[in-house]
């Protein structure tokens, strides 16, 4: 029986947050997107014609602090390789988890970019439908394998969580998609909606399109995905960012960035108006003649009282704009764009720098931790769809965002202290680890063993001698 509500019904929280997502997307895309959508972010001046507004926008530079900050924060998490533990069968599939050529490492970057920018993204773990009675070996012979699909916040239009056996679980999610209908050299798409729900406790997938009368029309039959031959009692879809939509982590910076664009429009418009030389004449009937300016042209007037000159801008108007732009840029630095903040003339102590960045690092560490949990769950489903047990499957993302390595003087002092018995070999090993002086992936025990037995780390013989 068809539900009363239409398939393209939007969740109330979606409507509330969609305009914010749009602002983030436009800022991420940069100047071209901001210029195209300038009417949303820049007020038209009194009596300003469309042509003049368009020209004013074209002269305005968009200082894209938003995209640079997002890429920088993602880079801080991915600066050290993720630690992935899974079965050997799945390891061979990690070079292409989307079946579109995207590796799991790139997939992780996409997830992090979405979470840090709009604060929400979904991952659907799926497996192609096989004929009844086919075994996993049959599926492998046909090239069938699990895949992961990124679902951007804007495409997840509806969802529902319910309490089942005292556990809050996802019981319905609807994803808006673009179905490719291209043929030959043409390009054509059509909207469709993929609905996943728990029907009588079993995961069901249905696909809908709209008919000519805008009525819901199911495409194909109901699909009940299976894992190891059994239907699922859960929906293999994970929300990164939580069940409830939260304000994007970067939203305050976006608002500051858009305000910077507004002030920039006034500033660059002022530069244009005051920077072009404008001639003036007094004592002559202006309707009498049109005067042209050029290197080979000269003006001659019979009236000795005629005066000519060029308008010259004076005052502090543009200076105030420059000061306002600088203030907003500093605010954007405080809101997350630390890489945009001017370098201090003095040398900041390590302790001061740690305090300076502790707030943003804690937020980033929380994002990395939650993303690790979500990716681990998705990879576990991926492993189980591929025939594995899912046991021991995990993804660990970097949560250490320190960029300063130990300086040579500190290393020398620590080494001398260890040689004199002032500190233990384990303390020296720990300091080398946090000082980023060891190869990625080495454990504390391995570093300590290398200190106690240098030949263990220093002997690079391949065993052929």
Secondary structure by P-SEA (a helix, b strand, c coil): cccccccccccaaaaacaaaaaaaaaaaacaaaaaaaccccccccccccaaaaaaaaaacccccaaaaaaaaaaaaaacbbbbbbbcccccccccccccccccaaaaaaaaaaaaaaccbbbbbbbbccccccccaaaaaaaccccbbbbbccccccccccccccccccccbbbbbbbbbbccccbbbbbbbbbbbbbcccbbbbbbbbbcccccccccccbbbbbcccccccccccccccccccccccaaaaaaaaaaaaaaaaaaaaaaaaaabbbbbbcccccccbbbbbcccbbbbbccccbbbbbbbbbcaaaaaaaaaaaaaaaaaaaaccccccccccccccaaaaaaacaaaaaaaaaaaaaaaaaaaaaaaaaaaaacccccccccccccccccccccaaaaaaaaaaaaaccccaaaaaaaaaaaccccccccaaaaaaaaaccccccccccccc
